Amino acid sequence: MALYLRSLNDIKSNSIDICFRIVDALLKLLNDIINHPNQPKFRRLYLNSDVIQNDLLPFSGAMEFLFEIGFIDDGISLILPDCISLSTLNNYKQQLINIISKHQKLNLNENNFLKEISSTSLTVLKFEDKILQSKALENLSPEDIELFSNFDKNNDSFYHEKMILKLMIWFKKSFFKWFDTPTCHFCCSSTKFKGINHDKIDENVNYSELYECDNCGSITNFKRYGICEQLLTTRQGRCGEWANCFTLFCRALGWEARLVIDKTDHVWTEVWSVNQKRWIHCDPCETALDKPLLYEKGWGKKLSYILAYSHEEVQDVTWRYVENSDSVLKRRTLCSENELLNTILSLSQHKQNNLSLSRRKYIAERRLKECIEMLFQTKCTDENYGGRTSGAITWRLARGEIQIEKFVWTPSETEIANKRFELKYSTAFDKYIHGNSIHEGWKSGVYSYSSIFRKEELDWKTVYLCREENCEKSTIEWRFDFSSTGLVVQDIKLIYSAALFNTGQVEWKLIGNNATVNLPTIENIKEVFVDQIKGSDFITLNASLTGGSGDSAWQHSQIFRQSIKDQDYPFHICTQTMHS
């Protein structure tokens, strides 16, 4: 007989509607396996599937249930081994069915989401621990502490923002590191995620992730620490640990800061800008400053609840991070808006009981101004928002938080008849010209890209593609497919201009079926002739932008730079084809 699953308690901790939604999705998965025992496809669940992304991953206990009943993560999917019998699955199915009837007997006034908010509002008080703050400051030099702390004495109106960014860059490059998957503590081989251990072995550990060795089968623990001194020693983790530790540094430096938790599974920081008199979005994982629409427009997240916590208040800041509030409201089903508002106001009032009347008045006025700004201020939506950069690419893909365009160019009927394919791109107009068709936007014609955007310099009246700010490397790739035409490449004429400054570098590669050509870096509009990949029916052109020095290193390697009024095409590819 199958044992009772710990994950069922987590599933029941969700709101009734969400609980029923999870159970319905899991029952469907189990029924498919039970009803089709000889079809392996039902025992495989792809991580980027709708059911995983929308019905299971966002909610407590759902993914833990799958791991607990035996599903194994192979990097792109979850697989249930054949050794898990149908009788065992039927037992798990019955336990899920029992949840529904038991859940109906619960006191509806006990809302676990509101309990979670209340609990987190207490947890963030650890940021105010003066001993912990002192230990954080031990990692900074006295000169840096002085630099970071005296922002109110500087005449630069953006000095505080510059210091926030400087701290984030130091934190990411020199102090903290991202953790994906551990190696086996016994034999140092690779491991795979096995499950979650919720047993409290340490008051500072929220839970432990269990990883099984591919070689010896031993289990390695990865402890998920909360706000504690251990983070200053381990210096590693995922977004939760990053945000906890970075927020601690901000508070230690005397900045007003709060922890921001997105219910769809991300955590970051907000810092009060002394000069701008507003809360600034800060994501140390991404080195992103004041880019609140990053998650919705860049990562493609379907946001619902985003709450900010400090020792003085709790605030619903969802509206700062979304563009369309109507669609978000439809996803907010964990409690009524009235219940949420009353809970937040009650917690904030309790936190402010020991504050002076003038401080309480200041917070109330600031809070009102913030609400008005979030609801009515026009948001900047024309900025480039790339996909997530922190974490392994397979993990980001599974979460749907990385952009991959996957556009492939193919010849038109006229080009097939003429045996000549031609494509050109104007950065000034930000459009591709292919025969009689026009493709708007540089992203519309690329196969993939990472950490790259189109930069307009209005003072110099120039435009180009370059790395995202504070990013060490960016890539971009175009693909061309002739395989369905019966034609192959005879030769290629290319224009692909670059502008380099200081130690900036751009590496170009042209890849055919059986050959790779390292192209020269061209710093002006000049044609390059290539015939080394003759006979290929599929070609790839990619560029890698690196190098540079100083704070503007990201601008020191540019491609397709031209005047805003320029009529030329800094990217132009002309492929002569022939019958295979």
matplotlib code that plots the C-alpha trace (Angstrom):
import matplotlib.pyplot as plt

x = [0.0, 1.3, 2.3, 0.5, 2.2, 3.6, 2.9, -0.9, -0.7, 0.9, -1.7, -4.4, -2.7, -3.8, -7.1, -10.1, -10.3, -6.6, -6.6, -9.4, -7.6, -4.4, -6.3, -8.2, -4.9, -3.2, -6.2, -6.2, -2.5, -2.9, -6.0, -4.1, -1.3, -3.7, -6.0, -3.1, -0.6, 1.2, 1.8, 5.0, 4.1, 1.6, 4.4, 6.4, 5.5, 7.4, 8.4, 7.3, 3.8, 0.7, -0.3, 3.1, 3.4, -0.1, -1.8, 1.1, 4.3, 2.8, 1.1, 2.3, 2.6, 1.7, 5.3, 6.3, 3.4, 4.9, 8.3, 7.0, 5.1, 8.2, 8.6, 12.2, 13.6, 15.7, 16.3, 13.4, 10.7, 9.5, 9.3, 7.5, 9.5, 7.7, 8.4, 5.7, 2.7, -0.8, -2.1, 0.2, -1.0, -4.6, -3.9, -2.4, -5.5, -7.8, -5.8, -6.3, -10.0, -10.2, -8.7, -11.8, -14.3, -12.1, -11.3, -15.0, -15.1, -12.4, -13.3, -13.5, -12.3, -8.8, -7.1, -3.6, -2.4, -3.2, -1.5, 1.6, 1.6, 1.4, 4.2, 6.5, 5.8, 7.4, 10.3, 11.6, 12.2, 15.5, 16.8, 16.9, 19.2, 22.2, 24.6, 23.6, 24.0, 27.4, 28.5, 27.3, 29.3, 32.4, 32.4, 32.8, 35.8, 35.5, 35.9, 33.0, 30.8, 31.5, 30.8, 27.5, 26.3, 26.9, 24.5, 22.6, 25.7, 26.3, 24.9, 24.4, 20.6, 21.1, 23.9, 21.8, 20.7, 24.3, 25.3, 22.5, 23.7, 27.3, 26.3, 24.3, 27.3, 29.7, 27.2, 26.7, 30.3, 32.3, 30.1, 27.2, 26.8, 23.9, 23.2, 21.7, 22.4, 25.0, 27.6, 27.5, 29.1, 30.5, 31.9, 31.6, 29.4, 26.4, 23.0, 19.3, 16.5, 14.8, 12.4, 11.9, 12.6, 10.4, 11.8, 13.2, 16.8, 17.8, 15.7, 17.4, 16.6, 13.2, 13.5, 16.1, 16.2, 17.3, 19.6, 20.4, 23.8, 23.7, 26.7, 26.6, 23.0, 23.8, 21.7, 23.1, 21.2, 20.9, 19.6, 17.4, 18.3, 16.1, 17.4, 20.4, 24.2, 24.8, 24.0, 27.1, 29.2, 27.7, 27.3, 25.1, 21.5, 18.7, 16.5, 15.3, 18.7, 20.0, 17.2, 17.4, 21.2, 21.1, 18.3, 20.3, 23.2, 20.9, 19.5, 23.1, 24.0, 21.1, 19.0, 15.3, 14.7, 12.0, 11.8, 9.5, 7.9, 6.1, 3.6, 4.5, 7.9, 10.5, 12.0, 13.8, 14.3, 13.0, 15.0, 13.6, 15.3, 16.2, 16.5, 13.5, 11.3, 10.0, 10.6, 13.1, 12.9, 16.3, 16.9, 20.4, 20.1, 19.6, 21.5, 18.2, 17.6, 14.2, 12.8, 9.5, 8.0, 10.9, 9.0, 5.8, 7.2, 10.7, 10.1, 6.5, 5.2, 1.5, 1.7, -0.9, 0.2, 3.4, 3.9, 6.6, 7.7, 9.7, 9.9, 7.4, 4.8, 3.4, 2.3, 0.7, 2.9, 1.5, 0.4, 4.0, 5.0, 2.1, 0.7, -2.9, -4.5, -7.8, -6.1, -4.2, -7.4, -8.8, -5.8, -6.1, -8.3, -6.5, -8.7, -11.0, -9.4, -11.1, -9.6, -6.1, -6.4, -7.6, -4.8, -2.1, -3.5, -3.8, -0.2, 1.2, -0.7, 0.7, 4.3, 3.9, 2.5, 5.9, 6.7, 6.4, 3.4, 5.4, 6.9, 3.5, 2.2, 5.2, 4.7, 0.9, 1.5, 4.2, 2.1, -0.9, 1.4, 2.8, -0.7, -1.6, 1.6, 1.2, -2.4, -2.3, 1.3, 2.1, 4.6, 7.5, 6.8, 9.2, 12.3, 13.9, 13.1, 15.1, 14.3, 15.8, 19.6, 20.1, 20.1, 20.8, 19.2, 17.3, 15.8, 14.9, 13.3, 11.3, 9.9, 9.2, 11.4, 13.7, 13.1, 13.8, 12.4, 13.3, 12.5, 14.0, 14.3, 13.3, 13.5, 10.3, 9.1, 10.7, 14.0, 13.8, 13.3, 16.1, 18.4, 19.2, 18.1, 18.5, 17.8, 18.7, 18.1, 18.1, 18.8, 17.6, 14.1, 14.4, 13.0, 14.0, 13.4, 12.9, 11.7, 8.3, 7.8, 8.8, 9.4, 9.2, 11.7, 15.1, 13.7, 11.2, 13.9, 16.3, 16.4, 17.7, 19.3, 20.5, 21.1, 21.1, 18.9, 18.5, 20.1, 19.2, 21.6, 19.5, 22.4, 24.6, 21.6, 22.9, 21.3, 22.8, 22.5, 24.6, 24.8, 22.4, 23.8, 26.3, 26.1, 29.5, 28.4, 25.5, 24.7, 22.4, 21.7, 20.0, 19.1, 18.4, 16.9, 16.9, 16.4, 12.8, 13.7, 16.1, 18.7, 22.0, 24.4, 26.8, 28.3, 27.4, 28.0, 27.7, 27.6, 27.6, 29.2, 30.5, 31.7, 34.3, 35.6, 38.4, 38.7, 35.2, 35.0, 32.5, 33.0, 31.1, 30.6, 28.9, 28.0, 26.9, 26.1, 29.7, 31.8, 32.2, 33.7, 35.2, 34.4, 36.5, 35.3, 34.3, 34.1, 32.5, 30.1, 32.1, 31.1, 32.6, 32.6, 32.2, 32.3, 33.6, 30.2, 29.2, 26.7, 25.0, 21.2, 21.1, 23.2, 23.5, 25.0, 25.8, 27.6, 29.0, 29.6, 32.1, 34.9, 35.1, 36.2, 34.7, 31.1, 30.2, 31.9, 28.5, 28.5, 32.0, 31.0, 28.2, 26.7, 24.9, 25.6, 24.3, 22.8, 19.1, 18.5, 20.8, 19.2, 21.8, 21.5, 24.3, 23.2, 22.8, 23.1, 22.9, 23.0, 23.5, 22.1, 22.3, 20.6, 21.9]
y = [0.0, 3.5, 5.8, 9.0, 11.8, 14.9, 17.0, 16.5, 18.8, 21.5, 21.1, 21.6, 24.8, 26.5, 28.3, 26.1, 27.1, 26.6, 23.3, 22.0, 23.2, 21.3, 18.1, 18.2, 18.5, 15.8, 13.4, 13.9, 13.0, 9.9, 8.8, 9.1, 6.8, 4.3, 4.2, 3.8, 1.6, 0.6, 4.1, 5.6, 9.1, 9.5, 8.9, 11.9, 15.5, 18.3, 21.1, 23.8, 22.3, 24.3, 22.0, 22.3, 26.0, 27.1, 24.5, 23.0, 25.0, 28.2, 26.5, 24.9, 21.1, 20.4, 19.8, 18.2, 15.6, 14.6, 14.1, 12.3, 9.7, 8.9, 11.3, 12.0, 15.2, 14.6, 18.3, 18.9, 16.7, 14.7, 10.9, 8.3, 5.0, 1.8, 0.4, 2.6, 0.2, 1.0, -0.2, 2.4, 5.1, 4.2, 4.6, 8.1, 8.9, 8.0, 10.2, 13.2, 12.5, 12.5, 16.0, 17.4, 16.1, 17.0, 20.4, 21.2, 20.8, 23.5, 26.8, 29.2, 32.0, 30.4, 31.7, 30.3, 33.1, 35.7, 33.6, 33.5, 37.3, 37.7, 35.2, 37.0, 40.4, 39.0, 37.3, 40.5, 42.0, 40.0, 42.6, 45.0, 42.8, 45.2, 42.3, 40.7, 44.1, 44.6, 41.2, 42.1, 45.4, 43.4, 42.4, 46.0, 48.2, 51.4, 53.4, 51.6, 52.0, 55.7, 55.9, 54.1, 55.9, 59.5, 59.8, 62.6, 64.8, 64.5, 67.1, 64.5, 64.0, 60.4, 59.6, 57.2, 55.2, 55.0, 53.6, 51.1, 49.9, 49.8, 47.7, 45.3, 44.9, 44.2, 41.8, 39.8, 39.8, 39.5, 38.3, 36.1, 33.3, 31.5, 27.9, 25.4, 21.7, 20.4, 17.7, 14.6, 15.3, 11.7, 11.1, 14.6, 13.2, 15.0, 14.8, 15.1, 16.6, 14.0, 15.9, 18.3, 17.7, 19.9, 18.7, 21.6, 20.6, 24.3, 27.3, 29.3, 26.6, 26.9, 23.5, 21.3, 20.1, 16.5, 15.5, 12.0, 11.1, 9.7, 7.5, 6.2, 7.0, 8.9, 12.0, 15.5, 18.2, 21.9, 23.9, 26.9, 29.5, 32.4, 35.7, 34.6, 34.8, 31.7, 33.5, 35.7, 32.5, 30.3, 33.2, 31.2, 30.4, 31.3, 34.4, 34.0, 33.9, 36.6, 39.0, 38.2, 38.9, 41.9, 43.5, 42.9, 44.9, 47.7, 47.9, 47.7, 50.7, 52.7, 52.6, 52.2, 48.8, 46.2, 42.6, 42.0, 38.6, 37.6, 34.8, 33.3, 32.5, 35.3, 37.6, 40.9, 44.2, 47.8, 50.7, 54.1, 56.7, 59.7, 62.0, 60.8, 60.2, 56.9, 53.1, 51.8, 48.2, 46.4, 42.8, 41.7, 38.4, 40.3, 43.5, 45.2, 48.7, 50.4, 47.9, 46.9, 45.5, 43.1, 40.1, 40.6, 41.9, 40.2, 36.9, 36.5, 35.9, 35.9, 38.0, 38.0, 39.0, 41.0, 42.2, 44.3, 43.8, 46.0, 46.5, 49.4, 48.3, 45.7, 47.0, 45.5, 46.6, 44.4, 47.4, 48.7, 45.5, 45.0, 46.9, 45.6, 45.5, 44.0, 40.7, 40.6, 40.9, 37.8, 35.8, 37.1, 34.3, 33.5, 35.9, 38.8, 42.2, 43.5, 40.7, 41.4, 45.2, 44.8, 42.3, 44.6, 47.7, 45.8, 44.4, 47.8, 49.5, 46.9, 47.5, 51.3, 51.2, 52.2, 54.8, 58.6, 60.4, 62.3, 59.1, 57.4, 60.5, 60.5, 56.8, 57.3, 60.2, 58.3, 55.2, 57.2, 58.8, 55.4, 54.0, 56.9, 56.5, 52.7, 53.0, 56.2, 56.9, 56.0, 53.2, 53.1, 50.1, 50.8, 49.7, 46.4, 43.6, 40.4, 37.0, 35.8, 35.6, 34.0, 30.2, 27.4, 27.7, 24.5, 25.7, 29.1, 27.4, 25.1, 28.1, 29.9, 32.9, 33.2, 34.6, 32.4, 33.7, 30.8, 32.6, 30.9, 32.7, 30.8, 31.9, 33.1, 31.5, 34.3, 33.7, 30.0, 30.6, 33.2, 31.1, 34.2, 34.9, 38.5, 40.0, 43.4, 45.1, 48.8, 49.7, 53.2, 52.1, 48.8, 46.6, 43.8, 43.9, 40.5, 40.8, 42.5, 41.8, 44.0, 42.6, 45.2, 45.1, 43.4, 40.6, 39.5, 38.1, 36.4, 32.7, 33.5, 36.3, 36.8, 40.1, 42.3, 45.4, 48.2, 51.4, 54.9, 57.7, 60.8, 63.2, 61.6, 60.8, 57.2, 53.8, 50.3, 46.9, 46.2, 44.4, 45.1, 47.4, 45.6, 42.5, 40.9, 39.0, 39.0, 36.8, 37.0, 34.4, 34.3, 31.1, 30.4, 27.2, 26.1, 22.4, 22.3, 24.0, 21.5, 24.3, 24.6, 27.5, 28.5, 31.6, 34.3, 38.1, 39.7, 43.2, 43.1, 46.3, 46.7, 49.6, 48.8, 51.0, 50.4, 46.6, 45.8, 42.7, 41.2, 37.6, 36.5, 33.0, 31.6, 27.9, 25.5, 21.8, 20.7, 23.8, 26.8, 30.1, 32.6, 35.9, 39.0, 41.9, 44.8, 48.3, 49.9, 49.0, 46.6, 43.5, 40.1, 37.2, 33.6, 30.4, 27.9, 26.5, 25.7, 22.9, 23.7, 23.8, 25.3, 28.2, 30.1, 33.5, 34.4, 37.2, 37.3, 40.8, 41.0, 43.1, 46.8, 48.6, 50.7, 51.4, 51.7, 48.4, 47.2, 49.9, 49.2, 46.5, 47.5, 46.0, 47.7, 51.2, 54.0, 57.5, 57.7, 59.3, 56.8, 55.1, 52.4, 48.8, 47.9, 44.2, 42.7, 39.0, 37.9, 34.1, 32.7, 29.2, 26.3, 22.9, 20.2]
z = [0.0, -0.9, 2.0, 2.7, 0.7, 2.5, -0.6, -0.1, 3.0, 0.8, -1.9, 0.8, 2.0, -1.2, -1.5, -2.2, -5.8, -6.4, -4.5, -6.7, -9.8, -8.8, -7.9, -11.2, -13.2, -11.3, -11.5, -15.3, -15.5, -13.3, -15.3, -18.6, -17.2, -15.6, -18.7, -21.1, -19.3, -22.5, -23.9, -22.5, -23.7, -20.9, -18.4, -19.7, -18.8, -20.6, -18.3, -20.7, -21.2, -20.3, -17.5, -15.7, -16.3, -15.6, -13.4, -11.3, -11.1, -9.6, -6.7, -3.5, -3.3, -7.0, -8.3, -5.0, -5.5, -8.9, -7.4, -4.4, -6.4, -8.4, -11.4, -12.3, -13.9, -17.0, -17.7, -20.2, -18.8, -15.9, -16.4, -14.3, -14.3, -15.3, -11.8, -10.3, -10.5, -11.5, -8.1, -6.4, -8.8, -8.0, -4.3, -5.0, -7.1, -4.2, -1.9, -4.2, -4.4, -0.6, -0.5, -2.3, 0.3, 3.3, 1.9, 1.8, 5.6, 6.3, 7.9, 4.9, 7.1, 7.4, 4.3, 3.9, 1.5, 4.1, 6.7, 4.5, 4.1, 7.9, 8.4, 5.9, 7.5, 10.7, 8.9, 7.3, 10.8, 10.7, 8.3, 11.3, 13.3, 14.0, 14.6, 11.3, 9.5, 11.0, 9.7, 6.3, 6.3, 7.2, 3.5, 2.3, 2.6, 4.8, 1.6, -0.1, 3.0, 3.0, -0.7, -0.4, 2.7, 1.9, -1.1, 0.7, 0.6, -3.1, -5.6, -8.4, -8.6, -9.6, -7.2, -5.1, -8.2, -9.3, -5.9, -6.0, -9.4, -8.2, -5.2, -7.5, -9.9, -7.0, -5.4, -8.6, -9.9, -6.7, -3.8, -4.6, -7.1, -8.7, -7.7, -10.1, -9.3, -6.8, -7.6, -5.4, -2.0, -2.1, -5.6, -7.3, -10.1, -11.5, -9.7, -10.4, -8.4, -6.2, -4.0, -1.1, 2.6, 4.8, 8.1, 10.2, 10.8, 11.4, 12.2, 9.4, 6.8, 5.1, 3.5, 1.8, -1.9, -2.3, -5.3, -6.2, -7.7, -11.2, -10.4, -6.8, -5.9, -2.7, -1.7, -1.6, 0.3, -0.8, 2.1, 1.2, 3.7, 4.8, 6.2, 8.2, 8.7, 6.7, 3.5, 4.1, 4.3, 1.6, -0.8, -3.1, -3.9, -6.2, -6.3, -2.7, -1.3, -3.6, -2.6, 1.1, 1.2, -1.1, 0.9, 4.1, 2.5, 1.6, 5.2, 6.6, 4.5, 6.0, 2.8, 3.1, 1.4, 1.3, 0.1, -2.8, -3.3, -6.5, -5.9, -9.3, -7.9, -7.9, -5.3, -5.6, -3.7, -3.8, -2.5, -1.7, -3.9, -1.7, -4.8, -6.8, -3.8, -5.0, -4.7, -7.2, -8.5, -8.0, -9.1, -8.2, -10.0, -13.3, -12.4, -13.3, -12.0, -12.3, -14.9, -13.3, -16.5, -17.0, -15.7, -17.6, -20.9, -20.8, -19.1, -20.2, -16.6, -15.9, -12.7, -10.0, -6.5, -5.8, -2.2, -0.7, 3.0, 5.3, 9.1, 8.8, 6.3, 3.9, 0.4, -2.6, -5.4, -8.2, -10.2, -10.6, -12.4, -14.8, -17.8, -18.0, -14.5, -15.8, -16.9, -13.6, -11.6, -13.2, -11.9, -8.3, -6.9, -3.6, -1.6, -2.1, -2.8, 0.4, 2.5, 1.1, 1.6, 5.2, 6.0, 4.6, 6.4, 9.7, 9.5, 8.5, 11.4, 13.8, 12.5, 13.0, 16.6, 18.1, 15.5, 16.2, 15.0, 12.4, 11.0, 10.7, 8.9, 6.5, 5.7, 5.2, 2.8, 0.9, 0.7, -0.8, -3.4, -4.3, -4.8, -7.1, -9.1, -9.5, -10.7, -12.9, -13.9, -17.6, -17.8, -20.2, -22.5, -25.4, -23.5, -24.4, -21.9, -22.5, -21.1, -17.8, -17.6, -14.2, -13.9, -16.3, -19.7, -19.3, -16.0, -17.5, -20.6, -18.3, -16.5, -19.7, -18.7, -21.7, -25.1, -28.1, -31.4, -33.7, -36.9, -40.0, -43.4, -46.5, -50.2, -51.9, -55.2, -57.2, -55.4, -56.0, -59.7, -59.9, -57.7, -55.6, -52.0, -50.6, -47.2, -45.8, -42.5, -41.6, -37.9, -38.5, -39.6, -37.6, -40.4, -42.6, -46.4, -48.1, -51.6, -51.4, -47.7, -44.7, -41.2, -38.5, -35.6, -35.4, -33.2, -35.9, -38.1, -35.7, -34.7, -31.2, -29.2, -25.6, -23.7, -26.8, -27.6, -30.1, -28.7, -29.9, -29.0, -29.5, -28.8, -31.4, -33.7, -34.1, -33.6, -33.3, -31.6, -28.5, -25.3, -22.5, -19.8, -17.4, -19.5, -20.3, -23.4, -25.9, -28.9, -31.9, -34.6, -38.0, -39.9, -43.5, -44.8, -48.5, -47.8, -49.2, -52.5, -54.0, -54.0, -52.2, -51.6, -54.3, -52.7, -50.3, -50.3, -46.9, -45.3, -41.5, -40.1, -36.5, -34.4, -31.8, -29.0, -26.5, -26.1, -27.5, -29.7, -32.2, -33.4, -36.5, -37.7, -40.8, -40.5, -43.2, -43.2, -43.0, -42.6, -40.3, -41.5, -39.0, -40.7, -40.4, -38.2, -40.6, -39.1, -42.1, -44.9, -46.9, -48.8, -47.9, -50.3, -49.0, -51.0, -48.4, -47.5, -51.1, -51.3, -47.9, -47.8, -44.4, -43.1, -39.8, -39.2, -35.6, -33.8, -30.3, -28.6, -25.7, -24.3, -23.6, -20.4, -17.6, -16.8, -20.5, -21.6, -22.8, -25.5, -26.7, -29.2, -31.5, -34.7, -37.6, -36.3, -38.5, -38.4, -37.5, -41.0, -42.9, -45.9, -46.2, -44.9, -42.5, -42.7, -46.1, -47.2, -50.8, -51.4, -54.9, -55.1, -57.5, -57.9, -55.5]

ax = plt.figure().add_subplot(projection="3d")
ax.plot(x, y, z, "-o")
ax.set_aspect("equal")
plt.show()
